[in-house]
Amino acid sequence: MKVKEVADLVGVSVRTLHHYDEIGLLVPDETTESGYRLYSNENLELLQQILFFKELGFSLQTIKEIVHSPTFDRQEALQMHHQTLLEKRNRLDKMIQTVEKTIQHDKGEIQMTTEEKFEGFDFRSNPYEREARERWGDEAVNRSNEKVAQMGPKIQKEMNDLYFSLASIRHMSPDSEEAQSAIAKWYDLLQSFGNYTPEAFRSLGEMYVSDKRFTKNIDRFGEGLAMFMREAMGVYADRQRK
C-alpha cells in the first residue's frame, strides 16, 4: 500500500507516517524508484502496535525501543493492550453512567446519593502508602507525595514508559549494559520524588518480589519483570558502593 492509502486506512496524516519513517519507528519495506513508500502487511501489523502504544500514552521514543527490541513479543503486547483497554473502558463506562444519572438528577427525574455522584472517579492514594509509611516514616512519604502531586500525570507516564522499556529487555542478564542503563534511569526517576540510597533502592527491589501486590502490578508489563528489576537493582546498588 502507498503512504496515502495507509494514511486513509488508519486515520493518520501522511506527514505522521513520513515522521515515523524518518525516526526509524516505521520504515516501509519498499521504496519505488520514484520515491514512493510502499507498506507491506508486516509494516501494517507494526503500525497497529505503534498506535496501540500511543493510545496508552507511550512516547514515540519508548515505542521505538519496545517494538524493535529483539525480545519483543507481539502476542504478549496484545494481551497487555487488551487488559489495559478493558480497564480503561470499565472506568469510562462508569463515568458515562454517572454523567447520564447526573443529567436526570438535574432534571428532577431521579435522586442521586453523594456516593453515586462520584462513581467512576478514583483518585485514591497509592495502595502501598500505608506500608511505605510504616517502613520509611510519615515525613518521608508526605514529602514524596507532595513532589508527585506537583508533577501530576507526567510522572506516571514516565514510570509506565520505563516499566515497558525494562520489560522489553527482561530476558537479558540483569548485569548487562542494557539492563543497568535502564535500571539507572529507574533510580534517577525515583530520586525525583524521593531520596533513595543504593541500599534503599535494593530493598525496594526486594519488595517488588516479596510483596505480591507489587509483583502483580509490575508484571502487568511483562511476566517476570519484577524479578528482573529486583536482580538489576541489586547489581546497581552493589556497583554504586564500589
N, C-alpha and C positions, 0 to 999 in steps of 0.2 A: 504494500500500500504506500502511496505517496504521502508526503507530510500533510498536505491539505486534507486528504481523506482520513488520516488518523485524527487530525485535529477535530474534524466534524464528527467523527465517530465517538470520540471520548469527551468532547466538550471543553477542550483546552485550546489556547491560541497557538498558531503556527510559531509565533515568537517564543512561546514557552518550550515547545519541542526543540527549537533551534538552541535555546539556552541549555536544555538538558544534554544536548549533543556536545555543546562547547565545553561543558564542565565535566564531561565523561560519565554522566549519570546514565544516559540512554543514547548509545551510539547506534545508528541504523546499520543493519548488516551489509547494506549495499548503497553505493552512490553511483549514479549514472555518469557517463562522460559529460553530460550537460550540467552535472552538479545537483541533480535531483536526488533527494534522500528517499530510499526505499526501505520500508519496515517489514520485517518478517513476523511470523506468528510468535517466535521466541521473543522478539522485541516487544510485541503487544502484551505478552504474558508478564514481561518485566515491567512494562508501563503500568499494568494493573497493580502490581506490588507497590510500585512507587506511589501511586495515587492512594492506595490503602494507608500507607505510612503517613502520607501528607494529611489525610483525613484525621489521623490520630495525633497530629501536631508535631511530627518529627521534622527537623531541619533537613534541607537537601543534602548537606554535607554528611549528616548522620545516616541518611537513607543510602547514600552512595557507599559508605563504609559497610553498611549491613548487607545490601543486596549483592555487592561484589566481593564479599568475604568468601573464601574457599569453603568455609563451614556453613554457609547459608543454606537453610533447609526450607524450601518453599512450602511444603505441607505443614511444617511446624509454624511457619509465619502465618499461614492461612488460619490455622486453629487459633492462634493468638488474636488475629484480626476479628475472627468470628466471636470469640468470647468477649472481647473488649467492646465491640459494636453492640452486642446483645445487652451488656450492662449499660451502655450509653442510651440505647433505645428504651430500656426499662425506666431510666431516670427521666427521659423526655416524656414517656407515656404518663408518668405520674404527674409531671408538671403540666402537661396538656389538660389532664383531668382536673387539676387544681384551678387552671385558668377558666375552664368551662363551668366549674362549680361556682367560681367567684363571680362570673358574669350572671349566673342565675341568682346568686345571693344578692348582688347589687340591684337586680330587677325585683327582688322581693319574692321570688319563686321558691327559694329554699333558704334554710338557715344553716350556716356553717359554724362548726366548732372552731375554737382557736387552733387546735391541732390540725384540722382539715385545711386551714388556710395556708399551712406551710408544708403540706405533703409534697414530696419530690425534692425539697431543698435539704441538703445535708452538708453543712459546713462545720461538722463537729471536729474537735481536735484529734490529733493522731491517736489511734487506739493504743499505741505503745507509750503514750506520755506518762501514765501513772508509773509504769515500770522505770522509765527514764528518770523520773523524779526520785524514785527510791534508790536508784543506782548512783545518780550524779548530783542530786540535790535540786531544790526548788529554784534557787537563784540561777544556776546554770541553764536549766530548762526554760525559765522565763526569759532570760537573755536571748536564748536561741529562738524562742517563739517570736520575740519582737523583731528579730532580724528577718525571719522567714516571712512574717506578716508584711514587712516593708518591701520585700522582694516580690510578693504575690505569686501569680501563676508562673512567672518566669523561672523560679527555682524548681518547680515541679516538672516543667518541660525539660530543663537541663538534666534533672535526675533521670527522667524517663529516657532521654537520649542516651545518657551514659549507661543505663541498665541494658539497653538494647545493643549498644556497641560492645559491651562486655559479653553479652550473650552470644554475639556473633563469633567471639574468639574463645569461648569457654572450653573448647576441646583441645586448645593448645596447653602447653605446660604453664603453670602459674608463675614460674620464674623466667618465662620467655620475655624478650624485649617488648613484644606487642602487649603482653598481659601487664607488665609492670608500667608501661607507658599509660595504659588505660586506667589502671588502678591508681596511679599518681593523680590523674585528673579527678578521680572519685575523692581522694584525700583532699585535694585542693578545694573541691566543691563543698565538702563537709566543713572545711575551715572557714568558709564564707559565712556560716551562721553558727559556728561552734568553736571550740578550742580543744582539738584532739591532739594529744601527744601520740607518738608512734605506738606506745603500749595501749592507749585507749582505743586507737584505731584497730589494733589487733584484737582487743577484747570485743569490739563491736562486730568484727568479722566472725568471731566465735559465736556470738549471739545469733548471727544470721542462720546458723545451722542448729544450735541448741534450742532455740525458740522456734517452734513450728509455725507460729504466726508470721514471723519474719520470712521463714523459708517459703511458705506458701505464697506470700506476696511477691517475693523476689523471683521465684521460679515460674511466675506467670510469663516472664520474659524469655524463658528457656529452661527446660528441666536440667537441674544440676548447677544452675547459675550461682545459687547461694553457696554451695560447697566450693565452687571455683573461686568466688570472691573471698571466702574465708582463707583459702590457701594463698591467694595472691596478696591479700592484705597482710598475712603473716610474713611472707617473704619481704614485702615492702617495709614492714616495721623492723625486721632484722637488719636490712640494709641501711636504714636510717640511723641505727645505733652505731654503725661502724665508722 
